[in-house]
């Protein structure tokens, strides 16, 4: 028997006798859905309406192990009751046939009728989603449960999946006096595919040919249901207007594939800085891994472009791009991916008030060789008047830098024992590299706890001049022995300061102690620790005489001065 409707006709013919029969070989077909759970938990949409309709296609197999493709005559309409249970809309009790059954179906709030050709089921999203009601009407849940259900399975658990995608736009602004988010109007998603064809049996969804605009809710946190689609060109656009402004603004969404059941969240920053005359929009796109929900940030800045010159750049370095970190009135301003040509940067100057200035705090510069280096600034104020200059001088020993004090300039290549000095390379980009020491000690810390596996083992922290190498060796040893860095207090205390900080090696702490006056460090204790192992049970530090080593058992404490490379 291919169609369950034939079965239903038989049931109706002798249903009364069946109700009185003591034959227990038959079993009723009953369902429990997870539509409510799917909508509320996974997608955050309105729960399935009690009494709402579900279209199921119940197909009897002709062979026990071969799933049957549904046909239009296999339709059984269902209604939802309490706790997500489903019952037949005709009010009858239906029974399993002799062969297993396969179940397919869908639920869609939008007005629809049962399709005639289940290989080509037309589906679409609403072009008008300007209200929550219209938004929910486009919510399409699809079911494919080809498991060969048999009589001894009751009830059948139906897993509905969202067939469409959801896109969320969060409008924000840093200039609330000139950009009033409550005045949003005519928010649209332009050039988006709105139709498709579903193969009910296979679950394959193909794009249709209709490309349209979708009207969205004009609110700061707005969302839209879209048809799954691949956008190879940057032609999906968010357009919006504010009350009193006849010219709409636009933001181009990055190319990507919108998959069924996924939610994509965008932050759209809209800033309008006063007093700058004619303005031009700048779109800065920052794309995150879209599989992790947060997929991108679109920045729409309105303001006048400003030019800034970089001077005294080290010979041999060609800077091609820059990220600037600025501040104004306690608000951080980040402008990324600025193109640098002939040491000149041009970017939209994000001032908050007319004539306002920005404090330049730090930057990250990228070179044509693919390398990058960070740079700190002090007392650099940008006016945005096209005459700003930023000098990139090489930091000196003793300068405050990257949260500490510079004690080495250049890329460290080794250490000269005879002169007690570092060997460095300061050509090209290496001139902007070096190491800093923290301005205060972390106090006395043990190399490791008395219970640590490294207490009586050679861990491999053998570098004399690079504590980062020793830190990595300890982390590897701890992980391979089922430990964490908590068992190695001096290492952990330094690393917890932030990215790049580490427990210094022997030659690092020796050089720092030798030059403590030059570095303006208050190093009054008699013993300073290092990350370098001396033996299975000892690590090595220095004493107040500096030139002599100070052997300490690994669980014995010494003063810790954190170091980091920049």
One Martini backbone bead per residue (centre of mass of N, CA, C, O) as a GRO file, in nm:
protein
  566
    1UNK     BB    1   0.092   0.038   0.027
    2UNK     BB    2   0.136   0.381  -0.047
    3UNK     BB    3  -0.122   0.514   0.081
    4UNK     BB    4  -0.270   0.628   0.371
    5UNK     BB    5  -0.562   0.686   0.267
    6UNK     BB    6  -0.644   0.398   0.232
    7UNK     BB    7  -0.627   0.335   0.528
    8UNK     BB    8  -0.843   0.542   0.623
    9UNK     BB    9  -1.082   0.413   0.479
   10UNK     BB   10  -1.074   0.150   0.635
   11UNK     BB   11  -1.109   0.271   0.917
   12UNK     BB   12  -1.390   0.403   0.864
   13UNK     BB   13  -1.541   0.133   0.801
   14UNK     BB   14  -1.420  -0.029   1.095
   15UNK     BB   15  -1.380   0.154   1.355
   16UNK     BB   16  -1.588   0.053   1.566
   17UNK     BB   17  -1.490  -0.239   1.588
   18UNK     BB   18  -1.201  -0.163   1.675
   19UNK     BB   19  -1.278  -0.025   1.948
   20UNK     BB   20  -1.397  -0.319   2.056
   21UNK     BB   21  -1.152  -0.465   2.018
   22UNK     BB   22  -0.896  -0.709   2.143
   23UNK     BB   23  -0.694  -0.633   1.935
   24UNK     BB   24  -0.329  -0.565   1.991
   25UNK     BB   25  -0.176  -0.537   1.705
   26UNK     BB   26  -0.255  -0.250   1.709
   27UNK     BB   27  -0.147   0.104   1.648
   28UNK     BB   28  -0.129   0.420   1.712
   29UNK     BB   29  -0.079   0.727   1.563
   30UNK     BB   30   0.166   0.942   1.717
   31UNK     BB   31   0.268   1.284   1.819
   32UNK     BB   32   0.578   1.473   1.887
   33UNK     BB   33   0.695   1.793   1.900
   34UNK     BB   34   0.968   2.066   1.863
   35UNK     BB   35   0.875   2.355   1.783
   36UNK     BB   36   0.892   2.524   2.035
   37UNK     BB   37   1.193   2.472   2.093
   38UNK     BB   38   1.310   2.567   1.824
   39UNK     BB   39   1.210   2.864   1.835
   40UNK     BB   40   1.298   2.967   2.119
   41UNK     BB   41   1.598   2.860   2.144
   42UNK     BB   42   1.735   2.879   1.849
   43UNK     BB   43   1.576   3.161   1.721
   44UNK     BB   44   1.374   3.352   1.894
   45UNK     BB   45   1.086   3.292   1.826
   46UNK     BB   46   0.780   3.241   1.806
   47UNK     BB   47   0.570   3.029   1.910
   48UNK     BB   48   0.373   2.780   1.853
   49UNK     BB   49   0.053   2.760   1.772
   50UNK     BB   50  -0.225   2.683   1.911
   51UNK     BB   51  -0.390   2.511   1.645
   52UNK     BB   52  -0.196   2.488   1.441
   53UNK     BB   53  -0.067   2.394   1.126
   54UNK     BB   54   0.035   2.072   0.991
   55UNK     BB   55   0.217   1.917   0.726
   56UNK     BB   56   0.184   1.573   0.653
   57UNK     BB   57   0.371   1.287   0.516
   58UNK     BB   58   0.243   0.957   0.500
   59UNK     BB   59   0.449   0.666   0.427
   60UNK     BB   60   0.437   0.358   0.294
   61UNK     BB   61   0.620   0.092   0.260
   62UNK     BB   62   0.723  -0.170   0.033
   63UNK     BB   63   0.998  -0.174   0.181
   64UNK     BB   64   1.147  -0.198   0.481
   65UNK     BB   65   1.445  -0.047   0.377
   66UNK     BB   66   1.270   0.164   0.192
   67UNK     BB   67   1.221   0.475   0.127
   68UNK     BB   68   0.950   0.687   0.061
   69UNK     BB   69   0.815   0.901  -0.155
   70UNK     BB   70   0.618   1.159  -0.154
   71UNK     BB   71   0.277   1.248  -0.200
   72UNK     BB   72   0.000   1.444  -0.215
   73UNK     BB   73  -0.196   1.202  -0.106
   74UNK     BB   74  -0.025   1.188   0.186
   75UNK     BB   75  -0.185   1.393   0.332
   76UNK     BB   76  -0.177   1.519   0.685
   77UNK     BB   77  -0.340   1.707   0.891
   78UNK     BB   78  -0.236   1.915   1.170
   79UNK     BB   79  -0.254   1.977   1.526
   80UNK     BB   80  -0.178   2.173   1.808
   81UNK     BB   81  -0.111   2.115   2.138
   82UNK     BB   82  -0.006   2.038   2.417
   83UNK     BB   83   0.335   2.004   2.445
   84UNK     BB   84   0.356   1.959   2.117
   85UNK     BB   85   0.128   1.801   2.024
   86UNK     BB   86  -0.014   1.588   1.767
   87UNK     BB   87  -0.311   1.596   1.564
   88UNK     BB   88  -0.568   1.511   1.376
   89UNK     BB   89  -0.785   1.714   1.199
   90UNK     BB   90  -1.019   1.483   1.164
   91UNK     BB   91  -1.034   1.325   1.459
   92UNK     BB   92  -0.893   1.065   1.406
   93UNK     BB   93  -0.781   0.734   1.425
   94UNK     BB   94  -0.461   0.614   1.351
   95UNK     BB   95  -0.291   0.337   1.192
   96UNK     BB   96  -0.074   0.110   1.148
   97UNK     BB   97   0.068  -0.061   0.924
   98UNK     BB   98   0.262  -0.329   0.824
   99UNK     BB   99   0.453  -0.113   0.737
  100UNK     BB  100   0.663   0.114   0.745
  101UNK     BB  101   0.700   0.467   0.810
  102UNK     BB  102   0.717   0.788   0.659
  103UNK     BB  103   0.808   1.138   0.752
  104UNK     BB  104   0.681   1.447   0.629
  105UNK     BB  105   0.718   1.819   0.650
  106UNK     BB  106   0.544   2.133   0.759
  107UNK     BB  107   0.576   2.479   0.883
  108UNK     BB  108   0.369   2.780   0.813
  109UNK     BB  109   0.248   3.096   0.873
  110UNK     BB  110   0.206   3.141   0.601
  111UNK     BB  111   0.005   3.147   0.354
  112UNK     BB  112  -0.116   2.819   0.243
  113UNK     BB  113  -0.093   2.527   0.041
  114UNK     BB  114  -0.105   2.232  -0.085
  115UNK     BB  115   0.107   2.073  -0.270
  116UNK     BB  116   0.130   1.890  -0.579
  117UNK     BB  117   0.453   1.910  -0.615
  118UNK     BB  118   0.711   1.773  -0.416
  119UNK     BB  119   0.963   1.856  -0.600
  120UNK     BB  120   0.810   2.163  -0.642
  121UNK     BB  121   0.812   2.374  -0.385
  122UNK     BB  122   0.696   2.677  -0.321
  123UNK     BB  123   0.897   2.939  -0.171
  124UNK     BB  124   0.879   3.228   0.064
  125UNK     BB  125   0.924   3.561   0.146
  126UNK     BB  126   0.852   3.851   0.278
  127UNK     BB  127   0.859   4.181   0.164
  128UNK     BB  128   0.693   4.242   0.434
  129UNK     BB  129   0.875   4.309   0.763
  130UNK     BB  130   0.760   4.571   0.946
  131UNK     BB  131   0.640   4.349   1.132
  132UNK     BB  132   0.617   4.090   1.347
  133UNK     BB  133   0.398   3.938   1.189
  134UNK     BB  134   0.539   3.932   0.912
  135UNK     BB  135   0.796   3.796   1.007
  136UNK     BB  136   0.658   3.524   1.109
  137UNK     BB  137   0.536   3.434   0.829
  138UNK     BB  138   0.841   3.341   0.724
  139UNK     BB  139   0.838   3.092   0.908
  140UNK     BB  140   1.020   2.789   0.821
  141UNK     BB  141   0.944   2.447   0.879
  142UNK     BB  142   1.120   2.133   0.852
  143UNK     BB  143   1.056   1.778   0.769
  144UNK     BB  144   1.272   1.477   0.811
  145UNK     BB  145   1.149   1.131   0.893
  146UNK     BB  146   1.323   0.864   0.761
  147UNK     BB  147   1.289   0.579   0.985
  148UNK     BB  148   1.077   0.354   0.990
  149UNK     BB  149   0.815   0.340   1.142
  150UNK     BB  150   0.659   0.143   1.396
  151UNK     BB  151   0.434   0.007   1.616
  152UNK     BB  152   0.649   0.019   1.874
  153UNK     BB  153   0.622   0.337   1.815
  154UNK     BB  154   0.537   0.558   2.093
  155UNK     BB  155   0.576   0.833   2.001
  156UNK     BB  156   0.659   1.045   1.749
  157UNK     BB  157   0.954   1.224   1.691
  158UNK     BB  158   0.966   1.558   1.572
  159UNK     BB  159   1.213   1.733   1.370
  160UNK     BB  160   1.237   2.067   1.334
  161UNK     BB  161   1.361   2.290   1.075
  162UNK     BB  162   1.505   2.568   0.966
  163UNK     BB  163   1.501   2.696   0.637
  164UNK     BB  164   1.571   2.970   0.708
  165UNK     BB  165   1.708   3.289   0.761
  166UNK     BB  166   1.870   3.522   0.992
  167UNK     BB  167   1.876   3.886   1.015
  168UNK     BB  168   2.070   4.120   1.212
  169UNK     BB  169   2.031   4.473   1.303
  170UNK     BB  170   2.252   4.698   1.482
  171UNK     BB  171   2.200   5.012   1.574
  172UNK     BB  172   2.455   5.264   1.615
  173UNK     BB  173   2.603   5.543   1.817
  174UNK     BB  174   2.840   5.831   1.891
  175UNK     BB  175   2.608   6.063   1.788
  176UNK     BB  176   2.315   6.137   1.943
  177UNK     BB  177   2.265   6.443   1.852
  178UNK     BB  178   2.269   6.364   1.521
  179UNK     BB  179   2.181   6.055   1.586
  180UNK     BB  180   1.849   5.932   1.590
  181UNK     BB  181   1.735   5.617   1.627
  182UNK     BB  182   1.420   5.686   1.656
  183UNK     BB  183   1.430   5.808   1.333
  184UNK     BB  184   1.385   5.566   1.186
  185UNK     BB  185   1.341   5.484   0.828
  186UNK     BB  186   1.321   5.281   0.576
  187UNK     BB  187   1.411   4.979   0.613
  188UNK     BB  188   1.630   4.787   0.390
  189UNK     BB  189   1.663   4.493   0.187
  190UNK     BB  190   1.862   4.461  -0.090
  191UNK     BB  191   1.902   4.232  -0.327
  192UNK     BB  192   1.712   3.971  -0.259
  193UNK     BB  193   1.629   3.653  -0.225
  194UNK     BB  194   1.265   3.531  -0.206
  195UNK     BB  195   1.289   3.251  -0.359
  196UNK     BB  196   1.192   2.891  -0.399
  197UNK     BB  197   1.279   2.533  -0.412
  198UNK     BB  198   1.130   2.234  -0.281
  199UNK     BB  199   1.228   1.910  -0.189
  200UNK     BB  200   1.055   1.718   0.019
  201UNK     BB  201   1.220   1.446   0.025
  202UNK     BB  202   1.532   1.571   0.035
  203UNK     BB  203   1.553   1.893   0.126
  204UNK     BB  204   1.611   2.054  -0.120
  205UNK     BB  205   1.726   2.396  -0.182
  206UNK     BB  206   1.636   2.633  -0.433
  207UNK     BB  207   1.674   2.897  -0.610
  208UNK     BB  208   1.527   3.156  -0.738
  209UNK     BB  209   1.460   3.452  -0.951
  210UNK     BB  210   1.377   3.636  -0.720
  211UNK     BB  211   1.455   3.985  -0.680
  212UNK     BB  212   1.437   4.187  -0.385
  213UNK     BB  213   1.281   4.384  -0.143
  214UNK     BB  214   1.293   4.432   0.219
  215UNK     BB  215   1.090   4.528   0.467
  216UNK     BB  216   1.175   4.668   0.771
  217UNK     BB  217   1.210   4.747   1.080
  218UNK     BB  218   1.219   5.081   1.232
  219UNK     BB  219   1.471   4.976   1.431
  220UNK     BB  220   1.766   4.935   1.600
  221UNK     BB  221   1.649   4.628   1.639
  222UNK     BB  222   1.660   4.442   1.351
  223UNK     BB  223   1.481   4.200   1.142
  224UNK     BB  224   1.519   3.918   0.900
  225UNK     BB  225   1.384   3.695   0.670
  226UNK     BB  226   1.571   3.470   0.465
  227UNK     BB  227   1.685   3.327   0.195
  228UNK     BB  228   1.889   3.101   0.112
  229UNK     BB  229   2.225   3.223   0.008
  230UNK     BB  230   2.459   3.326  -0.240
  231UNK     BB  231   2.703   3.598  -0.212
  232UNK     BB  232   2.947   3.698  -0.440
  233UNK     BB  233   2.841   3.981  -0.432
  234UNK     BB  234   2.821   4.322  -0.316
  235UNK     BB  235   2.458   4.339  -0.333
  236UNK     BB  236   2.381   4.346  -0.034
  237UNK     BB  237   2.164   4.596   0.106
  238UNK     BB  238   2.147   4.852   0.347
  239UNK     BB  239   1.873   5.072   0.388
  240UNK     BB  240   1.833   5.417   0.520
  241UNK     BB  241   1.640   5.651   0.722
  242UNK     BB  242   1.587   5.975   0.848
  243UNK     BB  243   1.417   6.205   0.979
  244UNK     BB  244   1.455   6.474   0.739
  245UNK     BB  245   1.598   6.267   0.532
  246UNK     BB  246   1.598   6.201   0.185
  247UNK     BB  247   1.875   6.049   0.203
  248UNK     BB  248   1.988   5.748   0.178
  249UNK     BB  249   2.159   5.497   0.333
  250UNK     BB  250   2.442   5.266   0.292
  251UNK     BB  251   2.521   4.903   0.331
  252UNK     BB  252   2.749   4.657   0.258
  253UNK     BB  253   2.748   4.330   0.243
  254UNK     BB  254   2.922   4.067   0.278
  255UNK     BB  255   3.032   3.799   0.137
  256UNK     BB  256   2.813   3.504   0.149
  257UNK     BB  257   2.664   3.222   0.307
  258UNK     BB  258   2.327   3.155   0.362
  259UNK     BB  259   2.200   2.944   0.600
  260UNK     BB  260   2.008   2.726   0.731
  261UNK     BB  261   1.942   2.815   1.066
  262UNK     BB  262   2.077   3.092   1.069
  263UNK     BB  263   2.236   3.365   1.252
  264UNK     BB  264   2.285   3.713   1.163
  265UNK     BB  265   2.503   3.965   1.307
  266UNK     BB  266   2.490   4.322   1.292
  267UNK     BB  267   2.689   4.618   1.319
  268UNK     BB  268   2.564   4.959   1.281
  269UNK     BB  269   2.746   5.248   1.241
  270UNK     BB  270   2.620   5.587   1.301
  271UNK     BB  271   2.789   5.889   1.207
  272UNK     BB  272   2.757   6.256   1.285
  273UNK     BB  273   2.973   6.512   1.231
  274UNK     BB  274   3.005   6.829   1.308
  275UNK     BB  275   3.126   7.100   1.114
  276UNK     BB  276   3.221   6.965   0.799
  277UNK     BB  277   3.027   6.980   0.591
  278UNK     BB  278   3.078   6.803   0.348
  279UNK     BB  279   3.004   6.459   0.304
  280UNK     BB  280   3.134   6.118   0.345
  281UNK     BB  281   3.110   5.782   0.307
  282UNK     BB  282   3.238   5.515   0.518
  283UNK     BB  283   3.329   5.167   0.465
  284UNK     BB  284   3.383   4.937   0.729
  285UNK     BB  285   3.486   4.597   0.716
  286UNK     BB  286   3.429   4.340   0.972
  287UNK     BB  287   3.505   3.997   0.958
  288UNK     BB  288   3.380   3.723   1.095
  289UNK     BB  289   3.299   3.420   1.187
  290UNK     BB  290   2.988   3.325   1.070
  291UNK     BB  291   2.954   3.052   1.242
  292UNK     BB  292   2.951   3.256   1.518
  293UNK     BB  293   2.718   3.468   1.425
  294UNK     BB  294   2.933   3.683   1.436
  295UNK     BB  295   3.013   3.844   1.110
  296UNK     BB  296   2.995   4.173   1.142
  297UNK     BB  297   3.116   4.515   1.076
  298UNK     BB  298   2.956   4.826   1.005
  299UNK     BB  299   3.094   5.141   0.910
  300UNK     BB  300   2.936   5.465   0.934
  301UNK     BB  301   3.094   5.758   0.834
  302UNK     BB  302   3.064   6.109   0.900
  303UNK     BB  303   3.313   6.305   0.732
  304UNK     BB  304   3.619   6.446   0.713
  305UNK     BB  305   3.902   6.418   0.560
  306UNK     BB  306   4.230   6.324   0.674
  307UNK     BB  307   4.581   6.409   0.693
  308UNK     BB  308   4.874   6.201   0.770
  309UNK     BB  309   5.211   6.214   0.860
  310UNK     BB  310   5.498   6.012   0.837
  311UNK     BB  311   5.792   6.037   1.033
  312UNK     BB  312   6.095   5.885   1.070
  313UNK     BB  313   6.116   5.638   0.912
  314UNK     BB  314   6.273   5.367   0.881
  315UNK     BB  315   6.493   5.251   0.685
  316UNK     BB  316   6.328   5.005   0.471
  317UNK     BB  317   6.031   5.095   0.536
  318UNK     BB  318   5.702   4.996   0.404
  319UNK     BB  319   5.405   5.137   0.460
  320UNK     BB  320   5.050   5.023   0.391
  321UNK     BB  321   4.919   5.003   0.689
  322UNK     BB  322   4.665   5.112   0.944
  323UNK     BB  323   4.600   5.122   1.302
  324UNK     BB  324   4.400   5.338   1.500
  325UNK     BB  325   4.423   5.464   1.849
  326UNK     BB  326   4.185   5.670   1.994
  327UNK     BB  327   4.081   5.971   2.186
  328UNK     BB  328   3.770   6.120   2.346
  329UNK     BB  329   3.645   6.176   2.640
  330UNK     BB  330   3.687   5.847   2.697
  331UNK     BB  331   3.662   5.773   2.392
  332UNK     BB  332   3.715   5.527   2.169
  333UNK     BB  333   3.902   5.537   1.855
  334UNK     BB  334   3.866   5.325   1.568
  335UNK     BB  335   4.088   5.297   1.279
  336UNK     BB  336   4.092   5.078   1.009
  337UNK     BB  337   4.256   5.012   0.721
  338UNK     BB  338   4.473   5.225   0.645
  339UNK     BB  339   4.603   5.371   0.384
  340UNK     BB  340   4.956   5.378   0.287
  341UNK     BB  341   5.120   5.653   0.109
  342UNK     BB  342   5.410   5.778   0.139
  343UNK     BB  343   5.350   5.822   0.454
  344UNK     BB  344   5.030   5.856   0.400
  345UNK     BB  345   4.724   5.934   0.562
  346UNK     BB  346   4.367   5.862   0.494
  347UNK     BB  347   4.081   5.971   0.692
  348UNK     BB  348   3.818   5.966   0.890
  349UNK     BB  349   3.746   6.214   1.129
  350UNK     BB  350   3.614   6.122   1.458
  351UNK     BB  351   3.468   6.370   1.570
  352UNK     BB  352   3.233   6.508   1.810
  353UNK     BB  353   3.319   6.808   1.756
  354UNK     BB  354   3.365   7.101   1.650
  355UNK     BB  355   3.715   7.118   1.642
  356UNK     BB  356   3.805   6.861   1.743
  357UNK     BB  357   4.020   6.638   1.909
  358UNK     BB  358   4.281   6.375   1.910
  359UNK     BB  359   4.416   6.110   2.082
  360UNK     BB  360   4.714   5.938   2.026
  361UNK     BB  361   4.799   5.617   2.151
  362UNK     BB  362   4.801   5.398   1.907
  363UNK     BB  363   4.953   5.146   1.679
  364UNK     BB  364   4.933   4.954   1.366
  365UNK     BB  365   5.182   4.840   1.142
  366UNK     BB  366   5.211   4.767   0.790
  367UNK     BB  367   5.398   4.591   0.555
  368UNK     BB  368   5.506   4.478   0.241
  369UNK     BB  369   5.618   4.199   0.389
  370UNK     BB  370   5.382   4.129   0.621
  371UNK     BB  371   5.448   4.294   0.857
  372UNK     BB  372   5.437   4.403   1.211
  373UNK     BB  373   5.390   4.698   1.435
  374UNK     BB  374   5.392   4.846   1.735
  375UNK     BB  375   5.281   5.178   1.870
  376UNK     BB  376   5.355   5.438   2.089
  377UNK     BB  377   5.204   5.731   2.249
  378UNK     BB  378   5.286   6.078   2.349
  379UNK     BB  379   5.145   6.376   2.313
  380UNK     BB  380   4.932   6.318   2.067
  381UNK     BB  381   4.763   6.562   1.865
  382UNK     BB  382   4.482   6.566   1.658
  383UNK     BB  383   4.316   6.801   1.425
  384UNK     BB  384   4.227   6.749   1.118
  385UNK     BB  385   4.399   6.972   0.901
  386UNK     BB  386   4.629   6.826   0.710
  387UNK     BB  387   4.902   6.884   0.928
  388UNK     BB  388   4.963   6.623   1.046
  389UNK     BB  389   5.225   6.470   1.253
  390UNK     BB  390   5.404   6.149   1.280
  391UNK     BB  391   5.655   6.021   1.483
  392UNK     BB  392   5.889   5.728   1.427
  393UNK     BB  393   6.069   5.670   1.665
  394UNK     BB  394   6.305   5.514   1.841
  395UNK     BB  395   6.318   5.363   2.114
  396UNK     BB  396   6.456   5.385   2.439
  397UNK     BB  397   6.628   5.327   2.696
  398UNK     BB  398   6.381   5.404   2.953
  399UNK     BB  399   6.124   5.399   2.811
  400UNK     BB  400   5.797   5.423   2.795
  401UNK     BB  401   5.647   5.095   2.707
  402UNK     BB  402   5.401   4.876   2.686
  403UNK     BB  403   5.373   4.886   3.017
  404UNK     BB  404   5.685   4.981   3.045
  405UNK     BB  405   6.045   4.939   3.026
  406UNK     BB  406   6.306   4.982   2.831
  407UNK     BB  407   6.596   4.736   2.783
  408UNK     BB  408   6.552   4.666   2.469
  409UNK     BB  409   6.674   4.720   2.136
  410UNK     BB  410   6.553   4.510   1.927
  411UNK     BB  411   6.633   4.207   1.801
  412UNK     BB  412   6.700   3.927   1.970
  413UNK     BB  413   7.001   3.696   1.927
  414UNK     BB  414   7.155   3.735   2.215
  415UNK     BB  415   7.445   3.688   2.448
  416UNK     BB  416   7.713   3.863   2.610
  417UNK     BB  417   7.914   3.758   2.864
  418UNK     BB  418   8.157   3.961   2.864
  419UNK     BB  419   7.947   4.231   2.854
  420UNK     BB  420   7.658   4.202   2.945
  421UNK     BB  421   7.496   4.182   2.653
  422UNK     BB  422   7.296   4.226   2.394
  423UNK     BB  423   7.208   4.086   2.090
  424UNK     BB  424   7.123   4.284   1.797
  425UNK     BB  425   6.866   4.380   1.559
  426UNK     BB  426   6.819   4.722   1.392
  427UNK     BB  427   6.697   4.659   1.122
  428UNK     BB  428   6.439   4.792   1.021
  429UNK     BB  429   6.177   4.658   1.190
  430UNK     BB  430   6.366   4.583   1.440
  431UNK     BB  431   6.376   4.875   1.561
  432UNK     BB  432   6.063   4.818   1.676
  433UNK     BB  433   6.204   4.623   1.869
  434UNK     BB  434   6.173   4.458   2.202
  435UNK     BB  435   6.202   4.518   2.564
  436UNK     BB  436   6.019   4.498   2.875
  437UNK     BB  437   5.974   4.617   3.209
  438UNK     BB  438   5.833   4.626   3.485
  439UNK     BB  439   5.790   4.868   3.746
  440UNK     BB  440   5.709   4.613   3.920
  441UNK     BB  441   5.689   4.375   4.140
  442UNK     BB  442   5.529   4.052   4.227
  443UNK     BB  443   5.712   3.931   4.414
  444UNK     BB  444   5.720   3.633   4.575
  445UNK     BB  445   5.793   3.335   4.379
  446UNK     BB  446   5.756   3.025   4.269
  447UNK     BB  447   5.843   2.821   4.023
  448UNK     BB  448   5.706   2.586   4.199
  449UNK     BB  449   5.533   2.359   4.338
  450UNK     BB  450   5.574   2.093   4.559
  451UNK     BB  451   5.349   1.921   4.370
  452UNK     BB  452   5.495   1.936   4.115
  453UNK     BB  453   5.632   1.765   3.849
  454UNK     BB  454   5.881   1.981   3.815
  455UNK     BB  455   6.045   1.954   4.082
  456UNK     BB  456   6.190   1.651   3.973
  457UNK     BB  457   6.222   1.779   3.675
  458UNK     BB  458   6.309   1.823   3.344
  459UNK     BB  459   6.147   2.065   3.151
  460UNK     BB  460   6.323   2.281   2.938
  461UNK     BB  461   6.417   2.567   3.075
  462UNK     BB  462   6.716   2.683   2.901
  463UNK     BB  463   6.703   2.978   2.854
  464UNK     BB  464   6.902   3.277   2.902
  465UNK     BB  465   6.739   3.522   2.701
  466UNK     BB  466   6.429   3.373   2.685
  467UNK     BB  467   6.136   3.347   2.862
  468UNK     BB  468   5.931   3.248   2.645
  469UNK     BB  469   6.059   2.975   2.599
  470UNK     BB  470   6.019   2.877   2.892
  471UNK     BB  471   5.713   2.903   2.907
  472UNK     BB  472   5.649   2.695   2.683
  473UNK     BB  473   5.789   2.457   2.822
  474UNK     BB  474   5.607   2.454   3.075
  475UNK     BB  475   5.334   2.424   2.932
  476UNK     BB  476   5.400   2.154   2.796
  477UNK     BB  477   5.464   1.993   3.050
  478UNK     BB  478   5.199   2.032   3.200
  479UNK     BB  479   5.007   1.914   2.984
  480UNK     BB  480   5.156   1.624   2.970
  481UNK     BB  481   5.088   1.605   3.313
  482UNK     BB  482   4.800   1.725   3.395
  483UNK     BB  483   4.852   2.036   3.408
  484UNK     BB  484   4.882   2.365   3.514
  485UNK     BB  485   5.007   2.687   3.567
  486UNK     BB  486   4.939   2.687   3.876
  487UNK     BB  487   5.206   2.507   3.945
  488UNK     BB  488   5.355   2.795   3.828
  489UNK     BB  489   5.353   3.093   3.970
  490UNK     BB  490   5.555   3.281   3.819
  491UNK     BB  491   5.443   3.231   3.535
  492UNK     BB  492   5.143   3.302   3.584
  493UNK     BB  493   5.171   3.593   3.693
  494UNK     BB  494   5.286   3.704   3.426
  495UNK     BB  495   5.072   3.608   3.218
  496UNK     BB  496   4.824   3.758   3.366
  497UNK     BB  497   4.896   4.052   3.256
  498UNK     BB  498   4.916   3.950   2.952
  499UNK     BB  499   5.014   3.985   2.650
  500UNK     BB  500   5.363   3.866   2.648
  501UNK     BB  501   5.407   3.793   2.931
  502UNK     BB  502   5.704   3.702   3.141
  503UNK     BB  503   5.947   3.508   3.279
  504UNK     BB  504   6.259   3.571   3.306
  505UNK     BB  505   6.562   3.522   3.219
  506UNK     BB  506   6.875   3.539   3.334
  507UNK     BB  507   6.990   3.769   3.144
  508UNK     BB  508   6.755   3.961   3.182
  509UNK     BB  509   6.771   4.009   3.494
  510UNK     BB  510   7.066   4.093   3.501
  511UNK     BB  511   7.048   4.346   3.321
  512UNK     BB  512   6.834   4.491   3.485
  513UNK     BB  513   7.001   4.508   3.751
  514UNK     BB  514   7.247   4.662   3.628
  515UNK     BB  515   7.013   4.901   3.518
  516UNK     BB  516   6.815   5.019   3.742
  517UNK     BB  517   6.873   5.324   3.730
  518UNK     BB  518   6.811   5.370   3.427
  519UNK     BB  519   6.511   5.231   3.479
  520UNK     BB  520   6.387   5.314   3.753
  521UNK     BB  521   6.430   5.076   3.974
  522UNK     BB  522   6.313   4.911   4.275
  523UNK     BB  523   6.589   4.702   4.363
  524UNK     BB  524   6.632   4.573   4.699
  525UNK     BB  525   6.659   4.294   4.682
  526UNK     BB  526   6.876   3.998   4.692
  527UNK     BB  527   6.671   3.820   4.509
  528UNK     BB  528   6.642   3.699   4.171
  529UNK     BB  529   6.443   3.552   3.947
  530UNK     BB  530   6.418   3.282   3.706
  531UNK     BB  531   6.323   3.054   3.431
  532UNK     BB  532   6.588   2.897   3.465
  533UNK     BB  533   6.724   2.605   3.464
  534UNK     BB  534   6.982   2.401   3.631
  535UNK     BB  535   6.810   2.150   3.723
  536UNK     BB  536   6.595   1.926   3.842
  537UNK     BB  537   6.570   2.115   4.134
  538UNK     BB  538   6.680   2.385   3.997
  539UNK     BB  539   6.707   2.733   3.988
  540UNK     BB  540   6.811   3.052   3.844
  541UNK     BB  541   6.961   3.342   3.975
  542UNK     BB  542   7.022   3.643   4.158
  543UNK     BB  543   7.206   3.856   4.334
  544UNK     BB  544   7.317   4.155   4.458
  545UNK     BB  545   7.592   4.114   4.293
  546UNK     BB  546   7.485   3.979   4.003
  547UNK     BB  547   7.737   3.794   3.905
  548UNK     BB  548   7.601   3.582   4.080
  549UNK     BB  549   7.456   3.296   4.131
  550UNK     BB  550   7.117   3.170   4.240
  551UNK     BB  551   7.035   2.891   4.393
  552UNK     BB  552   6.705   2.734   4.371
  553UNK     BB  553   6.456   2.580   4.463
  554UNK     BB  554   6.165   2.545   4.288
  555UNK     BB  555   5.985   2.601   4.568
  556UNK     BB  556   6.140   2.859   4.592
  557UNK     BB  557   6.147   3.195   4.651
  558UNK     BB  558   6.138   3.492   4.433
  559UNK     BB  559   6.180   3.768   4.269
  560UNK     BB  560   5.942   3.916   4.032
  561UNK     BB  561   6.007   4.037   3.687
  562UNK     BB  562   5.837   4.130   3.433
  563UNK     BB  563   5.825   4.045   3.076
  564UNK     BB  564   5.825   4.192   2.736
  565UNK     BB  565   5.762   4.184   2.402
  566UNK     BB  566   5.742   4.421   2.096
   0.00000   0.00000   0.00000
